[in-house]
């Protein structure tokens, strides 16, 4: 039994992306995995990382999010593509949660110790462009950023699942995508 954290990064809890995440969760629950959900737009935190300029106090919602990340074996990020990347709230969340001493730590070598080693992650991504256009013309920037950022902390990204064009898709296509997301959740035995 795995412990899986689903992180939603859309302000609209009735969005199609949220529905994909919920279908994924149903697949997980079929195999009796433990699942927790985190909605970034419900959290109260300053998106701005202040770096070394001043000591920044972690808000309670960030501390709670760090506890959830530590709890999880696997993390699923559900987000839309806006301006060729994931929403700013997700980048701000990474900046604030993946802190030195929590996600990585420099000791004596030039490379950090990866404190989240052994965890895996994947993404359920919605967009209004066709995924093939996004991947091969735009370059799927979210994929490389997410993979590199999480790898720096020891988290292995195992897949990116793109769904689009959401706005122009029929209900039949959306139903197929929801079924695909459910089956993605079923993969975990």
Backbone torsions as a table, in degrees:
resi	resn	phi	psi	omega
1	UNK	NA	127.2	-179.8
2	UNK	-98.7	155.8	172.8
3	UNK	-105.6	118.9	-172.2
4	UNK	-125.0	129.7	178.2
5	UNK	-106.4	127.2	176.7
6	UNK	-106.9	121.6	-179.2
7	UNK	-109.5	116.7	-179.2
8	UNK	-97.0	131.4	-177.2
9	UNK	-124.3	42.3	177.0
10	UNK	-127.8	132.5	-179.1
11	UNK	-67.5	-17.2	-177.9
12	UNK	-99.9	106.3	-179.3
13	UNK	-70.2	-7.5	176.5
14	UNK	-104.0	13.3	-179.5
15	UNK	-69.5	161.1	176.9
16	UNK	-64.5	-35.5	177.5
17	UNK	-60.4	-40.3	176.6
18	UNK	-64.9	-39.9	177.4
19	UNK	-61.7	-38.3	176.4
20	UNK	-61.7	-44.0	178.3
21	UNK	-61.8	-40.6	179.2
22	UNK	-65.8	-37.8	176.3
23	UNK	-64.8	-40.7	176.5
24	UNK	-58.7	-45.3	179.5
25	UNK	-60.3	-41.1	178.8
26	UNK	-60.9	-39.2	175.8
27	UNK	-63.3	-41.2	178.2
28	UNK	-64.0	-44.1	-177.3
29	UNK	-67.6	-27.4	176.5
30	UNK	-58.7	-37.7	178.0
31	UNK	-94.4	14.9	171.8
32	UNK	63.1	35.2	175.0
33	UNK	-79.3	155.5	175.4
34	UNK	-85.3	129.3	-175.4
35	UNK	-129.0	135.0	171.1
36	UNK	-126.7	146.8	-178.3
37	UNK	-115.0	143.5	178.2
38	UNK	-134.5	121.6	179.5
39	UNK	-105.7	109.6	-173.8
40	UNK	-60.7	-32.3	-179.1
41	UNK	-74.7	-9.0	174.4
42	UNK	-88.9	-11.7	-176.3
43	UNK	-83.4	151.2	176.8
44	UNK	-110.7	101.9	177.9
45	UNK	-156.2	155.0	177.3
46	UNK	-80.5	120.1	-179.4
47	UNK	-65.1	-20.9	-172.7
48	UNK	-85.5	121.7	172.8
49	UNK	-82.8	129.5	-176.2
50	UNK	-95.6	-0.4	176.1
51	UNK	57.5	-136.3	-178.1
52	UNK	-92.5	5.3	-177.5
53	UNK	-65.5	-43.5	179.0
54	UNK	-153.3	157.6	177.8
55	UNK	-70.0	121.3	-177.9
56	UNK	-102.7	125.5	179.7
57	UNK	-82.1	133.6	178.5
58	UNK	-78.8	128.4	177.0
59	UNK	-67.9	159.5	-179.6
60	UNK	-58.9	-38.1	179.7
61	UNK	-65.8	-32.5	176.6
62	UNK	-72.9	-42.9	176.2
63	UNK	-59.6	-42.9	177.9
64	UNK	-64.0	-38.3	177.8
65	UNK	-65.7	-39.7	177.0
66	UNK	-62.4	-39.2	177.1
67	UNK	-62.9	-40.6	178.1
68	UNK	-65.0	-40.3	178.1
69	UNK	-63.1	-42.6	177.7
70	UNK	-64.4	-37.3	179.8
71	UNK	-64.0	-38.4	-170.2
72	UNK	-76.0	142.9	168.1
73	UNK	-86.5	-33.6	-174.3
74	UNK	-138.5	140.5	-179.2
75	UNK	-123.4	131.9	178.0
76	UNK	-114.5	123.5	178.4
77	UNK	-101.3	122.0	176.8
78	UNK	-109.6	116.4	-178.4
79	UNK	-152.5	155.9	173.0
80	UNK	-90.6	158.3	171.4
81	UNK	-90.6	122.1	175.4
82	UNK	-125.2	126.2	179.6
83	UNK	52.8	45.8	174.0
84	UNK	68.9	17.8	179.6
85	UNK	-157.3	177.7	177.4
86	UNK	-75.0	163.4	-177.3
87	UNK	-62.9	152.8	-179.4
88	UNK	-57.9	-33.0	-179.5
89	UNK	-61.5	-33.9	178.6
90	UNK	-72.7	-41.5	176.9
91	UNK	-63.4	-42.9	176.8
92	UNK	-62.0	-38.2	177.3
93	UNK	-62.0	-45.5	176.9
94	UNK	-60.7	-46.8	-179.1
95	UNK	-57.4	-39.1	-174.9
96	UNK	-86.4	-32.2	-177.4
97	UNK	-90.3	-38.0	-175.3
98	UNK	-84.1	59.6	-175.9
99	UNK	-82.1	155.0	170.9
100	UNK	-61.5	135.3	-176.2
101	UNK	94.5	-19.8	175.5
102	UNK	-109.1	-55.4	-175.2
103	UNK	-98.9	-26.7	179.4
104	UNK	-154.2	165.3	179.6
105	UNK	-156.7	131.0	174.7
106	UNK	-88.6	128.5	176.0
107	UNK	-113.0	-91.4	-178.0
108	UNK	-114.2	-23.8	-176.8
109	UNK	-87.9	169.8	177.1
110	UNK	-70.9	-26.3	-179.8
111	UNK	-97.3	143.6	-178.4
112	UNK	-77.4	156.6	166.9
113	UNK	-74.5	133.5	-178.7
114	UNK	-91.0	106.6	-172.5
115	UNK	-84.5	-7.6	179.4
116	UNK	-110.7	24.7	-178.8
117	UNK	-57.7	142.4	177.6
118	UNK	96.2	-13.3	178.5
119	UNK	-87.6	154.1	175.6
120	UNK	-123.6	164.6	179.8
121	UNK	-150.1	161.8	172.1
122	UNK	-154.2	171.1	-177.3
123	UNK	-131.0	141.9	169.3
124	UNK	-112.4	113.3	-168.1
125	UNK	-122.5	127.6	175.2
126	UNK	-106.4	153.6	179.9
127	UNK	-159.1	163.5	175.6
128	UNK	-94.7	-11.2	174.9
129	UNK	-90.8	156.9	172.4
130	UNK	-67.2	135.8	-178.3
131	UNK	-53.6	-36.6	-178.7
132	UNK	-63.8	-38.1	176.0
133	UNK	-64.5	-45.4	-179.3
134	UNK	-62.3	-45.4	-176.9
135	UNK	-67.5	-46.7	-169.6
136	UNK	-99.2	-23.7	178.3
137	UNK	-96.4	-48.1	-179.0
138	UNK	-81.5	-36.1	177.1
139	UNK	103.8	10.3	176.2
140	UNK	45.7	58.5	-176.8
141	UNK	-59.2	-36.8	-179.8
142	UNK	-60.0	-35.8	-177.6
143	UNK	-63.2	-49.5	-178.2
144	UNK	-70.2	-37.4	179.2
145	UNK	-65.0	-49.4	-179.4
146	UNK	-60.7	-46.6	-178.7
147	UNK	-61.2	-47.9	-177.5
148	UNK	-68.4	-41.8	-179.2
149	UNK	-63.0	-46.8	-178.7
150	UNK	-72.4	-35.5	177.4
151	UNK	-62.0	-34.9	177.8
152	UNK	-57.6	-29.1	-178.5
153	UNK	-99.2	-3.2	178.6
154	UNK	99.7	2.4	-179.4
155	UNK	-89.0	128.8	179.8
156	UNK	-95.4	120.2	176.8
157	UNK	-83.4	119.8	-175.2
158	UNK	-95.9	-23.5	177.6
159	UNK	-165.0	154.3	169.8
160	UNK	-121.8	126.8	-179.3
161	UNK	-116.4	112.7	-175.8
162	UNK	-100.9	136.7	179.8
163	UNK	-128.3	119.1	179.9
164	UNK	178.5	166.3	-2.3
165	UNK	-76.9	115.2	-175.5
166	UNK	-63.6	-47.1	-174.6
167	UNK	-60.8	-34.2	-175.1
168	UNK	-99.5	6.4	-177.0
169	UNK	-90.3	147.8	179.0
170	UNK	-76.8	166.2	176.4
171	UNK	-62.4	-32.3	179.0
172	UNK	-64.9	-44.6	178.3
173	UNK	-64.3	-44.6	179.5
174	UNK	-61.6	-37.7	177.6
175	UNK	-63.9	-39.0	176.5
176	UNK	-63.4	-40.4	179.5
177	UNK	-66.5	-40.0	177.3
178	UNK	-62.8	-39.1	176.8
179	UNK	-65.8	-39.7	177.3
180	UNK	-62.0	-42.4	179.2
181	UNK	-64.1	-40.8	175.5
182	UNK	-58.1	-46.0	-180.0
183	UNK	-65.8	-33.4	175.0
184	UNK	-61.5	-39.8	176.7
185	UNK	-67.6	-32.1	179.2
186	UNK	-69.7	-19.4	-177.7
187	UNK	-57.2	-28.8	-174.9
188	UNK	-83.8	112.4	-177.4
189	UNK	-95.9	NA	NA
